[in-house]
């Protein structure tokens, strides 16, 4: 099979011909139909997340068709389409797993980080962590749901039920979440890089009632804000923008350092919290929500061999919506 391989953090991916992987006990093998290019892939490839498996096939927004079952697999059959998300393994026994917080499992391992992922023509995954996908989305448009969609949905639930929602960084996750939030009666305020008029227009087309630069104050106070951009300086900016009792959710797996800020920004029961990974329950809830509220997924497809180009475009902010590799 053909795969794009990370051989050293900070180095470009290298095209390699590798043997087709064989599924072990509890695993399925997939022929990859599409794999989203996520900002977390950048953090892995750029060395901002420590100790990745090396060499590594990145990618954790995988849509594929099962073509072989490993020993002991039940509930799946060859020919079924499934999704493979970031969460690839948990112990199932710790306090976190037993309390529906498997995203916090100390033994958790992740697709495209400790396990080879979907920047390839074929991959294997633990059957327990594969997800049935909404039939309404074709392969390329389903791929971003598996991380951008799921992380956005988890952050949205943790942000509370306030009416005025700010989204900092209007990329793959925010463009999906904005549509769901508007359909559920929220008022969305979108924040982008300064001068990103295309991104701001994109946000308004998807229902945001205001869009402006991340450093700007919104036209009225927010009840909650979700920060998707990996920029720690946005935390005090978001705290300035939310009302008393408001919540700021940091939705990325990696963020630059948060600068010091005066206590008065946090006072009056404002809260800052993070989102860590995702759970299979998030997937069930999100996919059920998509049956009620169909969303449009903006996709920029790239051939597998152009994975480095896709990562570079994402790094530079040249992708409006989601980048997806299509083998």
Residue, then its C-alpha position, 0 to 999 in steps of 0.5 A: x500500500x502507499x502511505x505518507x509517513x512521518x519519520x522525524x518530527x518537523x520533517x516533511x512526510x515521505x511517500x512509502x510503499x508499505x506492506x498491507x497491515x494485518x488485523x490483530x485480535x479485536x482489530x479490523x482492516x480498512x481500505x481508506x476512502x478518505x482521511x481528514x487533515x486535522x490541526x492535531x496532525x500539525x501538532x504531531x508532525x511539528x513535534x508539539x505533541x511529545x513522543x509519537x510512534x515513529x515512523x508514523x502514518x498520521x491521520x485520525x479522521x478516517x473513513x474506510x470500508x472493512x475488508x478483513x476482520x481480526x480474531x475475535x471481532x463481532x458486530x462488524x462485517x466486511x464491506x461495512x463503512x466505518x469511521x476511525x476517530x482520534x481515540x483508539x484505545x482505553x483500558x475500560x477499567x479505571x475510574x475514568x472509563x467506569x464513569x463515562x469519561x474514557x477520554x481521560x483514561x491514563x492508558x488511552x492511546x490515539x490514532x495517528x499518534x501512537x497508532x498508524x492512521x489514515x494517511x494511507x491506502x489501508x489501515x487497521x483499527x480496534x473494532x471497539x473504537x470504530x464508529x458507524x457513520x451517518x449515511x447522509x454524508x459521503x466519504x470525504x464529507x464524513x471525514x471531518x465529522x470524526x474530530x472537527x465535528x466531535x471535538x466541536x460538539x463536546x466543547x459546545x456541550x461544555x460551554x453551557x446553554x447561553x444564547x450568545x456563543x463566540x467561536x475563536x478560530x473559524x476552521x473545520x470545527x467551528x464551521x460545523x459547530x456554527x451551523x448546529x448552534x444556529x439551528x438550535x437557536x444560539x446567536x453565533x459570533x465568529x472570530x478569525x485572524x485579522x484581515x481574513x475577510x474570506x473567513x469572516x464572510x464564510x462564517x456569516x454565510x453559515x449563520x454567524x450574525x457577526x464576524x471580526x478579528x480575534x482581537x476585536x471586541x464583539x458588538x455585545x457581551x458573550x455568554x460563552x466562548x469556544x477557542x479552537x485556535x491554538x493561541x493562548x493569548x485568546x484566553x484573556x481576550x475571550x474572558x474580556x468578551x464574556x459576561x459574569x458567569x460566562x465560560x471559556x472553553x479551550x478546545x484544542x489538544x495543544x495551545x501556546x502558553x496563556x499569558x498572565x492576566x489580571x484576576x478581574x477578568x476571571x472574577x464574577x464566576x467566569x470559568x476557563x476549562x479545557x476539552x480533552x480528546x473525545x468519547x464514543x458517547x460524544x459520537x453517538x450524541x453528535x451523529x444523532x444531532x446531525x439527523x435533526x440538523x443536517x450541516x454542510x461540510x466544506x471540504x477541500x480534497x487533496x490526493x494522498x501524495x499531496x499530504x504535505x501540501x494540505x498540511x502547509x495550507x492548513x498551517x498557513x490558514x489557506x483552508x476554508x472549511x476542512x482539508x481531506x486526503x482522498x487516496 
